[in-house]
Amino acid sequence: MRSSACILLIPLLVLCACAPATSNTESVSAPRQIRIEGAGTVNLNTTTSAHVARLDFPVPLVWKALPAAFETMGVPITFVDSAHYVLRNDGLKVRRQLADTPLGVFFDCGTTQVGENADSYDVHMTVSVEVQPEPATGNSRLLILLESAARPVSFSRDYSRCSTRGKFEQRFADAVKKQLK
């Protein structure tokens, strides 16, 4: 029974990983290893969608505005790569709110009878932002990658992956634009 469930699960995981991105997102390949009890290990290349914001400013100006945007969103910076214009937070644990906004606005972690799980669960998130040049225009584009997982506060359970609603990425891009005005 267990092996047949695993056989059915693998194609489903592959199909989910190949879902198309929307017009304001870009696909980013990330290798993942999944361990299925009783069946061994499966290596998958999953696709994560990064929100893309095009900005009418050159890369150096956008780069200087990023730290203030991270601060506005309540996310501390834990990694800086100045050579590739990347800022990141590699792991932030939040509960209930981020930047004075309920987490359910930013993340879809499922719902229960009492509402959005993201609003009452421990949410672990990572944020990666990269500024890339648009050679044809001299402007830049911002790639914002947000990943999250949540688990109940009251029960001993593993983290379950959440999906983004796109609101965090939009607010982040707006915070960068506000710094550039």
GULOLO-581781 format. One record per atom (N, C-alpha, C): residue number from 1; atom name; x, y, z. Coordinates in pm, 1 decimal. Example, Ala and Ser with C-alpha at 12.3 -4.5 7.8 and 13.67 -1.06 7.14 Angstrom:
BEGIN
num|atome|X|Y|Z
1|N|1319.0|-569.0|780.0
1|CA|1230.0|-450.0|780.0
1|C|1320.0|-330.0|780.0
2|N|1285.0|-225.0|708.0
2|CA|1367.0|-106.0|714.0
2|C|1290.0|3.0|787.0
END
This chain:
BEGIN
num|atome|X|Y|Z
1|N|82.9|-119.2|0.0
1|CA|0.0|0.0|0.0
1|C|87.2|125.4|0.0
2|N|189.5|123.8|85.0
2|CA|276.1|239.9|98.1
2|C|350.0|268.7|-32.0
3|N|404.4|165.6|-97.9
3|CA|479.1|186.4|-222.0
3|C|387.8|234.3|-334.5
4|N|262.9|187.9|-339.7
4|CA|172.8|235.5|-445.2
4|C|135.1|381.0|-421.3
5|N|124.0|421.7|-295.1
5|CA|95.9|562.6|-265.2
5|C|213.7|649.9|-307.5
6|N|335.2|599.7|-285.8
6|CA|454.8|674.4|-326.2
6|C|462.6|687.1|-477.1
7|N|428.0|579.6|-548.0
7|CA|431.3|581.7|-694.8
7|C|331.5|684.3|-747.7
8|N|216.7|696.8|-684.9
8|CA|118.5|795.9|-727.2
8|C|159.3|936.7|-687.7
9|N|232.8|949.8|-578.0
9|CA|273.4|1080.2|-528.6
9|C|380.5|1144.8|-616.0
10|N|473.8|1066.1|-667.0
10|CA|586.1|1120.5|-743.3
10|C|540.4|1196.4|-867.5
11|N|452.2|1141.7|-954.8
11|CA|407.4|1220.4|-1070.4
11|C|334.7|1348.7|-1029.8
12|N|261.6|1343.8|-919.7
12|CA|192.3|1462.9|-871.9
12|C|291.6|1570.9|-832.6
13|N|398.4|1532.9|-762.8
13|CA|501.4|1629.7|-725.2
13|C|567.5|1690.2|-848.4
14|N|594.7|1608.0|-947.6
14|CA|658.0|1657.7|-1070.6
14|C|565.2|1756.1|-1142.0
15|N|436.1|1724.0|-1150.6
15|CA|341.4|1814.3|-1215.5
15|C|330.9|1946.2|-1141.4
16|N|328.7|1942.4|-1009.9
16|CA|321.5|2065.6|-930.6
16|C|444.8|2151.0|-954.0
17|N|560.4|2087.2|-967.6
17|CA|684.8|2160.7|-987.1
17|C|689.4|2227.7|-1123.5
18|N|608.9|2181.6|-1218.5
18|CA|611.8|2236.3|-1353.9
18|C|500.1|2336.5|-1379.6
19|N|431.2|2382.6|-1278.7
19|CA|320.3|2476.4|-1297.3
19|C|371.4|2605.2|-1361.9
20|N|295.9|2664.0|-1454.4
20|CA|341.6|2784.0|-1523.1
20|C|342.1|2906.1|-1431.5
21|N|432.5|2998.0|-1460.7
21|CA|441.0|3122.0|-1384.5
21|C|347.2|3225.1|-1446.2
22|N|305.8|3323.7|-1365.5
22|CA|220.9|3429.9|-1417.3
22|C|307.7|3535.8|-1482.7
23|N|245.4|3639.5|-1537.7
23|CA|317.9|3738.3|-1617.5
23|C|418.5|3820.3|-1537.9
24|N|398.2|3836.4|-1407.4
24|CA|493.3|3916.6|-1331.0
24|C|587.1|3829.0|-1248.6
25|N|603.9|3703.8|-1288.7
25|CA|694.8|3614.4|-1219.1
25|C|790.7|3551.3|-1317.1
26|N|899.5|3499.3|-1264.6
26|CA|997.7|3428.1|-1343.6
26|C|1028.8|3298.9|-1273.1
27|N|1056.4|3195.0|-1346.0
27|CA|1086.7|3066.8|-1284.6
27|C|1233.6|3059.3|-1245.9
28|N|1258.7|3006.7|-1126.4
28|CA|1393.0|2987.2|-1076.1
28|C|1405.2|2840.6|-1038.0
29|N|1501.3|2769.3|-1095.9
29|CA|1517.9|2627.4|-1067.5
29|C|1594.2|2609.1|-937.4
30|N|1544.4|2519.4|-852.9
30|CA|1608.7|2491.0|-725.2
30|C|1607.2|2340.4|-701.7
31|N|1726.2|2278.2|-694.6
31|CA|1727.0|2134.2|-671.1
31|C|1676.8|2101.9|-530.9
32|N|1593.8|2000.5|-519.2
32|CA|1537.5|1958.0|-390.4
32|C|1551.7|1806.7|-380.1
33|N|1573.1|1759.9|-259.2
33|CA|1578.2|1617.1|-234.2
33|C|1465.7|1583.4|-138.0
34|N|1381.8|1488.3|-175.5
34|CA|1267.4|1449.3|-94.5
34|C|1287.2|1304.1|-52.2
35|N|1275.0|1279.1|77.3
35|CA|1287.9|1143.0|129.6
35|C|1148.5|1088.3|154.8
36|N|1116.3|977.4|91.1
36|CA|987.3|912.6|108.6
36|C|1012.2|784.1|185.9
37|N|955.8|776.3|305.3
37|CA|977.5|662.1|392.5
37|C|937.0|532.5|321.6
38|N|1029.2|437.2|322.4
38|CA|1001.8|308.2|261.9
38|C|1029.5|303.0|112.6
39|N|1052.3|419.0|49.1
39|CA|1074.9|420.7|-95.3
39|C|1210.7|479.0|-131.8
40|N|1279.3|542.4|-37.6
40|CA|1409.7|599.2|-64.7
40|C|1404.3|749.0|-87.5
41|N|1500.5|798.5|-163.7
41|CA|1514.7|941.1|-187.4
41|C|1483.9|974.6|-333.1
42|N|1414.3|1084.8|-353.8
42|CA|1382.2|1132.2|-487.6
42|C|1445.1|1269.4|-504.5
43|N|1523.1|1288.0|-610.3
43|CA|1579.5|1418.6|-640.9
43|C|1491.2|1487.9|-743.3
44|N|1449.0|1609.0|-712.6
44|CA|1363.7|1685.3|-803.5
44|C|1423.0|1822.2|-827.1
45|N|1407.2|1873.0|-945.3
45|CA|1435.3|2012.5|-971.9
45|C|1301.2|2083.4|-968.3
46|N|1272.8|2150.0|-858.3
46|CA|1146.5|2221.6|-847.5
46|C|1163.4|2359.9|-907.9
47|N|1053.0|2419.9|-940.0
47|CA|1056.3|2553.9|-994.7
47|C|984.5|2646.1|-897.9
48|N|1053.8|2747.9|-856.4
48|CA|996.5|2847.4|-768.1
48|C|981.2|2975.3|-848.4
49|N|872.3|3044.9|-830.6
49|CA|849.6|3167.0|-906.9
49|C|896.4|3288.7|-829.0
50|N|975.2|3370.8|-894.5
50|CA|1021.6|3496.2|-835.8
50|C|937.9|3609.3|-894.3
51|N|895.7|3699.5|-809.3
51|CA|822.9|3818.4|-853.4
51|C|924.0|3911.5|-921.1
52|N|888.5|3965.4|-1034.8
52|CA|977.2|4056.0|-1107.6
52|C|912.7|4193.2|-1114.5
53|N|987.5|4293.7|-1069.6
53|CA|941.9|4433.0|-1080.3
53|C|1042.4|4508.8|-1166.2
54|N|993.9|4571.8|-1270.5
54|CA|1081.0|4652.4|-1356.3
54|C|1082.8|4795.5|-1304.2
55|N|1204.1|4850.9|-1291.7
55|CA|1221.1|4984.0|-1234.7
55|C|1293.1|5074.4|-1334.1
56|N|1248.8|5199.1|-1342.5
56|CA|1307.8|5295.5|-1435.6
56|C|1427.2|5366.7|-1372.9
57|N|1513.8|5288.8|-1310.3
57|CA|1633.0|5342.6|-1245.7
57|C|1748.8|5247.2|-1270.4
58|N|1872.1|5298.1|-1274.1
58|CA|1987.3|5209.4|-1294.8
58|C|2014.5|5123.3|-1170.8
59|N|2083.8|5013.6|-1191.1
59|CA|2111.6|4916.5|-1085.3
59|C|2174.4|4980.3|-960.1
60|N|2275.8|5067.2|-970.8
60|CA|2337.1|5121.5|-848.6
60|C|2238.3|5198.1|-759.1
61|N|2145.1|5272.1|-818.0
61|CA|2046.3|5344.3|-737.7
61|C|1948.8|5248.9|-669.4
62|N|1904.5|5147.5|-742.2
62|CA|1812.3|5048.8|-684.6
62|C|1882.5|4973.2|-572.6
63|N|2007.9|4936.6|-593.6
63|CA|2086.0|4864.1|-493.0
63|C|2091.7|4942.5|-361.5
64|N|2111.6|5072.2|-370.8
64|CA|2119.2|5155.9|-250.0
64|C|1985.4|5165.2|-176.7
65|N|1875.9|5146.7|-247.4
65|CA|1743.0|5157.2|-187.0
65|C|1698.2|5027.8|-118.1
66|N|1763.6|4916.6|-147.5
66|CA|1717.9|4787.5|-94.2
66|C|1719.6|4776.1|58.3
67|N|1826.8|4818.3|127.5
67|CA|1825.7|4802.2|273.6
67|C|1706.7|4870.8|341.7
68|N|1669.2|4988.3|294.8
68|CA|1554.2|5059.0|353.6
68|C|1424.3|4982.6|327.7
69|N|1413.5|4919.1|212.7
69|CA|1293.5|4839.8|182.1
69|C|1285.9|4717.5|274.0
70|N|1399.3|4651.8|297.3
70|CA|1401.2|4539.7|391.6
70|C|1355.9|4586.9|529.7
71|N|1405.4|4702.1|572.2
71|CA|1367.8|4755.9|703.4
71|C|1218.4|4788.8|708.8
72|N|1166.9|4850.1|603.7
72|CA|1024.0|4883.0|597.0
72|C|938.5|4757.6|611.7
73|N|981.8|4647.9|553.2
73|CA|905.4|4523.4|558.0
73|C|929.7|4443.3|685.9
74|N|1020.6|4492.5|771.3
74|CA|1046.4|4423.9|898.0
74|C|1130.4|4298.7|884.1
75|N|1214.3|4294.7|780.3
75|CA|1296.8|4176.6|753.9
75|C|1444.6|4215.9|764.8
76|N|1516.7|4161.2|863.7
76|CA|1659.4|4191.4|873.4
76|C|1738.7|4124.0|761.0
77|N|1845.6|4186.7|719.4
77|CA|1932.7|4132.6|614.1
77|C|2036.4|4041.7|679.4
78|N|2049.4|3918.5|628.6
78|CA|2147.5|3824.5|683.7
78|C|2257.1|3788.3|583.3
79|N|2241.2|3829.4|457.5
79|CA|2339.0|3795.3|354.2
79|C|2346.2|3909.0|253.6
80|N|2470.3|3949.0|219.5
80|CA|2492.7|4054.8|120.6
80|C|2594.3|4005.2|18.7
81|N|2561.2|4016.0|-109.9
81|CA|2653.0|3986.1|-219.1
81|C|2654.7|4108.7|-309.9
82|N|2744.6|4200.3|-278.8
82|CA|2752.4|4326.6|-354.2
82|C|2792.4|4306.2|-499.3
83|N|2871.7|4204.0|-526.2
83|CA|2917.0|4178.5|-663.4
83|C|2801.6|4138.3|-754.2
84|N|2701.2|4069.3|-698.5
84|CA|2588.0|4023.6|-779.1
84|C|2458.2|4094.5|-742.9
85|N|2466.3|4196.3|-659.1
85|CA|2349.7|4276.8|-618.6
85|C|2238.9|4191.1|-557.4
86|N|2276.8|4109.9|-458.4
86|CA|2182.0|4022.4|-390.4
86|C|2180.4|4053.9|-241.5
87|N|2061.8|4072.1|-186.4
87|CA|2040.8|4082.1|-41.8
87|C|1942.8|3972.3|-4.6
88|N|1961.8|3914.7|115.9
88|CA|1878.8|3802.6|154.9
88|C|1859.0|3798.7|305.3
89|N|1749.8|3735.8|343.9
89|CA|1732.4|3688.4|480.1
89|C|1714.9|3539.1|467.0
90|N|1807.2|3464.4|526.1
90|CA|1807.9|3319.6|509.6
90|C|1718.9|3244.4|606.9
91|N|1647.1|3314.9|689.9
91|CA|1557.3|3245.1|780.9
91|C|1503.5|3336.0|889.0
92|N|1378.3|3369.1|878.1
92|CA|1312.7|3455.8|975.6
92|C|1188.5|3383.9|1025.2
93|N|1177.6|3370.8|1157.2
93|CA|1060.2|3307.3|1216.4
93|C|969.2|3418.3|1267.4
94|N|846.1|3418.1|1217.1
94|CA|749.1|3521.4|1255.2
94|C|617.9|3455.4|1296.7
95|N|541.3|3531.5|1374.1
95|CA|409.4|3483.8|1415.3
95|C|312.7|3601.4|1412.3
96|N|196.8|3576.4|1356.7
96|CA|82.1|3667.2|1349.8
96|C|98.9|3782.5|1250.0
97|N|205.6|3865.1|1264.2
97|CA|217.1|3983.6|1178.4
97|C|359.8|4006.0|1130.4
98|N|369.1|4074.6|1017.2
98|CA|495.1|4122.1|963.1
98|C|466.7|4258.6|903.5
99|N|543.3|4357.7|941.0
99|CA|521.6|4495.2|894.0
99|C|377.8|4540.1|922.1
100|N|330.4|4511.3|1044.5
100|CA|195.8|4549.1|1090.3
100|C|83.8|4491.7|1003.5
101|N|110.5|4381.3|936.6
101|CA|12.0|4317.4|849.1
101|C|-3.6|4171.0|891.3
102|N|-126.6|4122.4|903.6
102|CA|-145.7|3980.4|935.2
102|C|-76.6|3892.9|829.9
103|N|-11.5|3786.3|876.2
103|CA|63.9|3699.5|785.4
103|C|-24.0|3635.1|678.9
104|N|-152.4|3616.5|707.7
104|CA|-243.8|3558.4|609.6
104|C|-260.4|3643.8|484.8
105|N|-225.7|3770.7|493.0
105|CA|-229.1|3858.1|375.1
105|C|-115.3|3819.9|279.8
106|N|-0.7|3779.3|335.8
106|CA|117.5|3747.3|256.1
106|C|126.6|3599.8|216.1
107|N|81.6|3509.1|305.6
107|CA|103.9|3366.3|286.0
107|C|-26.4|3288.6|288.4
108|N|-33.1|3185.3|205.3
108|CA|-143.1|3089.6|210.0
108|C|-87.6|2960.6|269.2
109|N|-119.8|2938.1|396.0
109|CA|-74.6|2817.9|466.9
109|C|-192.4|2727.5|499.7
110|N|-303.3|2749.1|431.1
110|CA|-424.7|2673.2|457.0
110|C|-513.5|2745.8|556.8
111|N|-631.5|2691.5|578.2
111|CA|-726.2|2751.8|671.3
111|C|-787.7|2643.8|759.6
112|N|-839.1|2687.7|872.4
112|CA|-914.9|2601.8|962.6
112|C|-1044.5|2674.4|996.2
113|N|-1120.6|2620.5|1090.4
113|CA|-1246.1|2684.5|1130.2
113|C|-1223.5|2823.7|1187.9
114|N|-1105.1|2848.4|1243.5
114|CA|-1079.2|2978.1|1306.6
114|C|-1014.4|3079.2|1212.6
115|N|-982.9|3040.2|1090.1
115|CA|-927.9|3135.9|993.6
115|C|-798.5|3088.5|930.5
116|N|-723.9|3184.3|881.8
116|CA|-597.0|3158.6|811.4
116|C|-493.7|3098.0|906.5
117|N|-433.5|2985.7|867.7
117|CA|-328.9|2924.4|950.0
117|C|-209.6|3016.9|967.9
118|N|-175.7|3092.8|865.1
118|CA|-59.9|3181.4|874.0
118|C|-74.0|3282.7|987.0
119|N|-197.0|3317.3|1022.6
119|CA|-219.5|3416.0|1128.4
119|C|-198.7|3360.2|1268.8
120|N|-196.4|3227.9|1283.2
120|CA|-180.3|3169.7|1416.4
120|C|-64.7|3069.8|1425.3
121|N|-3.6|3032.5|1314.4
121|CA|107.0|2937.6|1312.9
121|C|241.0|3009.6|1325.5
122|N|346.4|2934.4|1359.8
122|CA|483.3|2983.5|1346.0
122|C|516.9|2974.7|1197.7
123|N|557.6|3084.8|1139.0
123|CA|592.1|3088.1|996.9
123|C|742.1|3113.3|984.8
124|N|808.7|3027.4|910.7
124|CA|950.8|3043.1|882.0
124|C|960.9|3088.1|737.1
125|N|1029.6|3198.9|713.1
125|CA|1036.0|3252.6|577.3
125|C|1178.3|3288.4|537.7
126|N|1203.8|3286.4|408.8
126|CA|1328.0|3336.5|352.0
126|C|1291.8|3435.1|241.4
127|N|1370.7|3540.1|231.8
127|CA|1349.5|3642.5|129.0
127|C|1482.6|3665.9|58.8
128|N|1482.8|3659.1|-72.5
128|CA|1601.6|3687.3|-151.1
128|C|1564.7|3790.0|-258.0
129|N|1644.1|3895.2|-266.3
129|CA|1617.9|4001.7|-363.8
129|C|1745.0|4025.0|-444.7
130|N|1729.1|4025.1|-575.9
130|CA|1841.8|4049.3|-666.1
130|C|1805.5|4161.3|-762.5
131|N|1899.8|4252.2|-783.6
131|CA|1881.9|4358.6|-882.5
131|C|1960.2|4318.9|-1006.2
132|N|1892.5|4318.2|-1120.9
132|CA|1956.8|4282.8|-1246.9
132|C|1941.8|4398.0|-1345.7
133|N|2042.8|4418.5|-1430.5
133|CA|2031.8|4523.5|-1532.2
133|C|1941.7|4481.4|-1647.8
134|N|1875.7|4579.7|-1707.0
134|CA|1801.9|4560.7|-1832.3
134|C|1888.3|4627.7|-1939.2
135|N|1975.2|4552.5|-2006.7
135|CA|2073.9|4611.2|-2098.1
135|C|2014.6|4700.9|-2206.0
136|N|1898.9|4669.0|-2255.5
136|CA|1839.9|4746.3|-2365.4
136|C|1800.1|4886.8|-2321.2
137|N|1763.6|4902.3|-2194.1
137|CA|1712.8|5031.9|-2147.4
137|C|1805.1|5102.9|-2049.2
138|N|1898.1|5030.1|-1988.2
138|CA|1982.0|5089.3|-1884.3
138|C|1911.3|5092.9|-1749.2
139|N|1788.3|5044.5|-1745.4
139|CA|1712.4|5038.4|-1620.2
139|C|1742.6|4906.2|-1549.3
140|N|1661.2|4872.1|-1452.2
140|CA|1685.4|4749.3|-1378.1
140|C|1556.2|4675.1|-1352.3
141|N|1572.8|4552.6|-1309.7
141|CA|1459.1|4474.1|-1265.9
141|C|1495.7|4411.1|-1132.2
142|N|1394.5|4395.9|-1051.6
142|CA|1408.4|4343.3|-917.0
142|C|1347.5|4204.2|-914.4
143|N|1424.4|4102.2|-876.8
143|CA|1372.8|3966.5|-860.4
143|C|1356.7|3941.1|-711.2
144|N|1233.7|3916.0|-669.5
144|CA|1202.5|3895.0|-527.8
144|C|1153.2|3752.1|-512.7
145|N|1226.8|3672.4|-437.0
145|CA|1191.9|3533.1|-414.4
145|C|1157.3|3515.0|-267.1
146|N|1034.6|3474.4|-241.6
146|CA|984.5|3455.1|-105.8
146|C|943.0|3309.4|-90.0
147|N|996.7|3243.2|10.7
147|CA|957.6|3106.0|41.0
147|C|920.4|3099.0|188.5
148|N|822.1|3014.4|219.1
148|CA|777.6|3006.3|358.0
148|C|721.3|2867.8|389.7
149|N|722.8|2837.9|518.0
149|CA|664.1|2714.9|569.8
149|C|610.7|2747.6|708.9
150|N|508.7|2674.0|751.3
150|CA|446.6|2703.5|880.3
150|C|413.8|2575.3|954.3
151|N|400.7|2589.5|1085.6
151|CA|357.2|2478.2|1168.6
151|C|278.4|2532.7|1286.5
152|N|188.3|2451.3|1340.8
152|CA|108.7|2497.1|1454.3
152|C|196.3|2524.5|1576.0
153|N|156.2|2620.7|1654.7
153|CA|229.7|2655.6|1775.7
153|C|205.4|2550.5|1883.9
154|N|84.7|2500.8|1892.1
154|CA|42.6|2414.5|2002.4
154|C|72.5|2266.4|1983.1
155|N|105.0|2223.4|1861.4
155|CA|123.9|2081.8|1834.7
155|C|264.0|2057.0|1781.4
156|N|315.3|1939.0|1808.7
156|CA|446.5|1901.0|1758.7
156|C|429.4|1842.4|1618.4
157|N|444.4|1927.4|1518.0
157|CA|432.7|1884.7|1378.0
157|C|545.8|1946.4|1298.1
158|N|574.4|1887.1|1184.4
158|CA|674.9|1942.2|1094.6
158|C|618.9|2064.8|1024.1
159|N|709.9|2145.1|969.7
159|CA|669.0|2259.6|889.5
159|C|607.2|2210.1|758.9
160|N|502.1|2277.2|714.3
160|CA|439.6|2251.8|584.5
160|C|460.4|2375.1|498.5
161|N|489.7|2352.7|374.0
161|CA|518.2|2463.8|282.6
161|C|393.9|2550.0|261.2
162|N|414.3|2679.5|261.7
162|CA|308.6|2776.5|232.3
162|C|335.0|2834.0|93.7
163|N|235.1|2894.0|35.5
163|CA|255.3|2963.6|-91.3
163|C|238.7|3113.1|-67.8
164|N|298.8|3190.0|-155.3
164|CA|289.4|3334.5|-143.7
164|C|163.4|3383.5|-214.8
165|N|106.0|3488.1|-162.8
165|CA|-9.9|3550.3|-228.3
165|C|33.9|3665.7|-318.8
166|N|164.4|3697.8|-319.7
166|CA|217.6|3804.2|-404.1
166|C|212.5|3943.1|-341.5
167|N|147.6|3956.4|-228.4
167|CA|132.7|4087.7|-163.3
167|C|263.8|4136.2|-101.3
168|N|339.7|4044.9|-39.6
168|CA|468.0|4084.7|18.9
168|C|560.0|4138.7|-89.5
169|N|570.6|4063.2|-198.7
169|CA|660.3|4104.0|-307.0
169|C|619.7|4238.8|-365.3
170|N|489.2|4261.7|-381.0
170|CA|441.7|4389.3|-434.7
170|C|472.8|4503.5|-338.0
171|N|448.6|4480.4|-209.6
171|CA|479.5|4585.1|-110.3
171|C|628.5|4612.4|-103.3
172|N|709.7|4507.9|-117.6
172|CA|854.0|4526.7|-117.5
172|C|895.7|4612.6|-236.5
173|N|845.7|4579.8|-354.8
173|CA|877.9|4658.2|-474.5
173|C|831.1|4802.7|-458.0
174|N|713.3|4822.6|-399.2
174|CA|663.5|4958.1|-374.6
174|C|752.2|5033.3|-276.2
175|N|804.2|4962.5|-175.4
175|CA|895.4|5026.5|-78.2
175|C|1024.5|5070.2|-145.7
176|N|1074.0|4990.4|-240.2
176|CA|1193.8|5028.9|-315.0
176|C|1164.8|5151.6|-399.9
177|N|1050.5|5150.4|-470.0
177|CA|1012.8|5265.6|-554.1
177|C|998.5|5392.1|-471.9
178|N|942.9|5379.4|-352.7
178|CA|926.2|5496.1|-263.8
178|C|1062.8|5554.4|-226.0
179|N|1161.4|5469.4|-203.7
179|CA|1296.3|5516.3|-170.3
179|C|1361.2|5588.1|-288.9
180|N|1322.1|5554.2|-409.0
180|CA|1384.1|5610.4|-528.2
180|C|1321.6|5743.7|-570.5
181|N|1208.7|5780.9|-511.5
181|CA|1143.3|5907.0|-548.9
181|C|1207.1|6024.2|-480.2
END
